[in-house]
Amino acid sequence: MLTDFGYILLFVIAGLVLLGVVLTVAKILRPDRPNEEKLTTYESGEDPTGNANIQFNVRFYVVALIFVLFEVELLFLFPWAVVFGNEDLIAQTNGAWGWFAMAEMTVFIGILILGLAYAWAKGYLDWVRPAPKIPEVNSPVPLDLYAKVNEKYRAKNA
């Protein structure tokens, strides 16, 4: 007679055996015809040039994170929409539930809109970021004095 742990062990062993069988059958049946084109590194549909182990532009990740943020927002909107129209909750609270749920979602979407406006204002959504503007300062100190000070500190650190 097997205990409950014995049944679990049998299921784990059966799962591992089934996994091994499926992977072995797939390896036997699948076509295996590699060529130069199939073995190249895939980089967003463009032909790779140079080493593939280079740093990507951070913009890829920023745009992806903003996309994921708004996808998660949609995941929160669907259950909210289902509960928002729940007639039992509206009847039990004399309509206060609908106003509370609406205000709650308005605040949530407002915060997300503020985040989007911030990202837009900072230029995080621009694919090609404009060149930074170097501020010009009218200083009464002459530039050659700055050069002398920099030389002094370079000589100390050398």
PEUR-V189253 format. One record per residue. PSI is psi as a letter, one per 40 degrees, with the letter a starting at -180 (* if undefined). Layout:
PSI ; PSI
//
This chain:
h ; i ; i ; d ; d ; d ; d ; d ; d ; d ; d ; d ; d ; d ; d ; d ; d ; d ; d ; d ; d ; d ; d ; d ; d ; d ; d ; d ; d ; i ; i ; g ; g ; i ; i ; d ; d ; d ; e ; i ; h ; h ; g ; f ; e ; i ; h ; i ; h ; a ; h ; e ; f ; i ; h ; i ; h ; d ; d ; d ; d ; d ; d ; d ; d ; d ; d ; d ; d ; d ; d ; d ; d ; d ; d ; d ; d ; d ; d ; d ; d ; d ; d ; d ; e ; h ; d ; d ; d ; d ; d ; d ; e ; f ; e ; d ; d ; d ; d ; d ; d ; d ; d ; d ; d ; d ; d ; d ; d ; d ; d ; d ; d ; d ; d ; d ; d ; d ; d ; d ; d ; e ; e ; e ; e ; h ; d ; h ; h ; i ; i ; i ; h ; h ; i ; h ; h ; g ; i ; e ; h ; i ; d ; d ; d ; d ; d ; d ; d ; d ; d ; d ; d ; d ; d ; d ; e ; *
//
